[in-house]
Amino acid sequence: QLANGTPAEIIRGIHDGQPAAILALMQHWVEASQRGEDDFVERLDRAGMTGAMLKILQRCDESLALVFGSEHPNYALTLMPCSCLNMMLEGATKSHNKEEACRQIASGISPVIKCMVQDRRVFFQSTEAWFRSMNAFIVLIRTILREHPETVLAMEQDGLLAFLGQAIC
């Protein structure tokens, strides 16, 4: 069903909590990239991809199996948080309305920041999966701060700046 769905149907499936929707989105993403479909990010963005990815990542206090469905192989599950971060980054950098995408991410990323900076890594299941997600996370945060420097204060309350300071030193 969702494997052949339109971007809007897949995004609706994510908002409705259908675990198969995120996998369908990732499969569409890979296939569109391989075919060189430059407008795919645009279609996803118009369908509400940024909000859908935030909705998924805001559940980071839950296990991967609860968020994405337990029918996926363990390795595939550990790739999903990184893939969601990368999709949000694509939306923030390639969106038809970058400012709105960045504003939406900045206003909803607080739970994700807390999951990335705290030692509880339930969502990632392993340190390896957490590290795999770190590059996309840092680039996403840098993009948001470049577009909306005023969000640095909110991110500091989540412990982001102290965490980045420790990571650099």
Buried (B, 14 or more C-beta within 10 A) or exposed (E): EBEEBEBEBBBBBBBEEBBBBBBBBBEBBEEBEEEEBEEBBBBBBBBBBBBBBBBBBBBBBEBBBEBBBEEBEEEBBBBBBBBBBBBBBBBBBBBEEBEBBBBBBBEBBBBBBBBBBBEEBEBBBEEEBBEBBBEBBBBBBEBBBEBBEEBBEBBEEBBBBEBBEEEEE
